[in-house]
């Protein structure tokens, strides 16, 4: 199509062109921009019931082609009312999953260039750009040089679909590395029936470790890899971080049961409270000779993005030096849309040894000569999308400075929210150190009225400081805890039902709390302040209603 | 942004807007259309050497933001020269990975709505539309009703990233189903230490089966799931299909070794020759009581699309009735861009039992009440993109009739190419039944000149019919086979090096052959005829050169 033909097409009636004409791309462009600009007009959580969509659509695909003009209105009428608007600045649950214009451009080009680039030859630019931009990212995060593609240890990065996919990929590599290292040490020939027999005995004993705050994908990964898994208890008095001493006693325990720890997930930014595991003490334990065969994976899916700021990189990046693998999701907090989960390893051979399968249709002179990277051997699926494009576009469009500004700004919004919560110690207690744009808090037990409608007394005072180690000992203490949890949940549900803002709920060590994250690309002070107003107002209303309810009961 | 503001922005200087302005989306739209329209001007296989890109790009990301006008030229100058153009009508290797405008629109909307929709509540429209369009697809392919979402058996479809991901997902489900069914049958309490001990003994004995023509992802899936795998030999005399009798003897064999077959991949459209396994005889074996615990997965990644035609559906669809799972990649031959791998199961519970992990942050009233589908429990990764949109757009834009027309047309192109090959029995032999737009052929051994420059004599004639069961018995027969393979490979390499057309090479039962597939959305008669001309000319040149070389050697 020439430029002239394109211009003509733009003026032609859309109905005339049956197979979704180019003009539809222009209409869509406008629609996407308009969605973005009007996003705060939608309830952030959709007001629909399960099964809302089926009655609105036919039960079979149409037999005849439909014009785009017939399709597009359905997006506004049927799809958008059923979306949860992750891009809304009023979305403050989970961690963000942002999208930006350069990222959309990357998706569009990637689709236009569609290639399931399972090896280098299947689209060299796809592989080579991926290696380059992941090196850019590793440097931007100040990761140890061993994670770079040219490192002597054989390091490098690969884009995975999600942190969970990255984790199970590493677990499979870890499982194979562990059993083969053991067989090598025992002098068993490879391959040999003796080795296979030994592996069959070893595998059922393998156990993956993580803390009780590690994302659920570690437990799922262990199930997929067919190994055992144990989670190690953390405590709020240690900021929900995994510590060297608890790891050490768990290692002793599992070994005393005849099990063999082969893998551990360490976390920078846990799912519930964004805590950082205690790397100094963990690294001491994990560098003991008996533990060096344990694969160390660092899940920094969300908070890893903060390493783009020098103040975080200087303290956190060195902690990663011992890790076999490190993962950060640019699709959470670095302006690239889902999916862009960036996995770095210090030695690619561990992945390729576990995951490489040859077949005649994969053969080509460049791969056979070992000149190129075939990323299919670094991952579970065979085919791969050209995801490096969107990372390239975003890193260039924003520049490192733009990315740092964004992280700094959203952290400041988080600090502002935490300050608001702190300003009302009569109502709320903060349950873990607010950081990385996340605040975790709940209704302070002392803010609840007792059955007489009076403030409850906890620990001999009506306004105790939050004691993370507090473990209810008496039935009445237990009841106060349960009530604080229930009220906190009630407040969350009321707020979310309003559709004005979508906040989170989680629980750690028996304490239910509210999570507020202000970190998506559209986050702004005005929305964070409004969220606080809603939280405060709803809390006061719920507490007042309870007081009245109890007073009435007494009366 | 109002329509007026948008118009103004379109006229503003692009350089002024640092963060990739909306106008870039318009520029991109034109660029994408232009790429599509000019695709035949590019060499289909890029003329670059490994490592071509790194010297052209900086080693770190820029610190300051770059304008889109600075970024976009790099796509034409640095990326496109390194692309393998899967969308070119001259791309005839592997199987296609097509893209269409409505599919690009789907990707763009999906990016705009970015949500890692791991459960229903995280974006209800994402889950509900997926269920609906996969039902549309199942009906369009005439799959048995048990694969529909409302089936009494608990069936339904889910979009996976690739057929390989679908396979490993099913294998993990199969593994768990098998060991737990066995433990149940043995009366072991669940959970119990006895059951765990039994599972530890059972798992290393599990073996997955497939034919030697099954895609490599079955072997890889078995490695990931930590089970054994054995491939069953096929023969060209049986069209490279897996048969009931060879399966039966393999089952006897593995059981005699103390192993337990738990899973098998059956294929509709094998990777090398697009063969269909012999379902009637396989179904007889697999329905024997001793074999019903074996999970039957049908990999119809490519050829499954042909079931949209009634003539194929009537014969092939009923064969799938016994399968636990069935997979077709719309991103190959059904006009949706990669990734859109559609997996159907007869009972979702087998997936969710193996893959569901609970965590406090996933809890919501709809999921807790069992009212909704949480697709994260049907797959390995946690997060998921809104891929149903592009399927919806494509099925509506083309209509079933448009999709049928496309499959019919590309099959006709394939028949045309096969006819051309058949028209030169002096040069070529077809090594497997041409079907589904694929022709597999190689240089006929009798076309090779012997050391005196004369035609070689095989089987007592210079022009024998192709005998798929032919097994070279003598050294000279062996040598002719080896030469035919080498010449066939030489022809392929020469053609691909030209950059004019990209064809495939594979080998089955020791025979190397050329694969030509004419099935991407831009396929046209003119390109298929041109490909044939190139194949013919190159073959004649190679054979002539060999004759001359040998004559010279004699002279």
Interface residues (C-beta under 8 A of the other chain):
Chain A: X1 X6 X18 X19 X20 X21 X22 X24 X25 X26 X28 X29 X30 X31 X32 X33 X34 X35 X36 X37 X45 X46 X48 X50 X51 X52 X53 X54 X57 X59 X60 X61 X62 X63 X64 X65 X66 X68 X70 X71 X75 X78 X79 X80 X81 X82 X83 X84 X86 X87 X94 X97 X98 X99 X100 X101 X102 X103 X104 X105 X107 X108 X109 X110 X111 X112 X113 X114 X115 X116 X117 X120 X121 X122 X123 X124 X125 X126 X128 X129 X131 X132 X133 X135 X136 X137 X139 X140 X161 X162 X163 X164 X165 X168 X172 X175 X199 X200 X201 X203 X204 X205 X215 X216 X217 X219 X220 X223 X224 X225 X226 X227 X271 X272 X331 X337 X338 X339 X354 X355 X357 X358 X359 X360 X361 X362 X363 X366 X371 X372 X380 X381 X382 X383 X385 X389 X393 X395 X396 X397 X398 X399 X400 X401 X402 X504 X505 X506 X507
Chain B: X1 X3 X6 X18 X19 X20 X21 X22 X24 X25 X26 X28 X29 X30 X31 X32 X33 X34 X35 X36 X37 X45 X46 X48 X50 X51 X52 X53 X54 X57 X59 X60 X61 X62 X63 X64 X65 X66 X68 X70 X71 X75 X78 X79 X80 X81 X82 X83 X84 X86 X87 X94 X97 X98 X99 X100 X101 X102 X103 X104 X105 X107 X108 X109 X110 X111 X112 X113 X114 X115 X116 X117 X120 X121 X122 X123 X124 X125 X126 X128 X129 X131 X132 X133 X135 X136 X137 X139 X140 X161 X162 X163 X164 X165 X168 X172 X175 X199 X200 X201 X203 X204 X205 X215 X216 X217 X219 X220 X223 X224 X225 X226 X227 X271 X272 X331 X337 X338 X339 X354 X355 X357 X358 X359 X360 X361 X362 X363 X366 X371 X372 X380 X381 X382 X383 X385 X389 X393 X395 X396 X397 X398 X399 X400 X401 X402 X504 X505 X506 X507
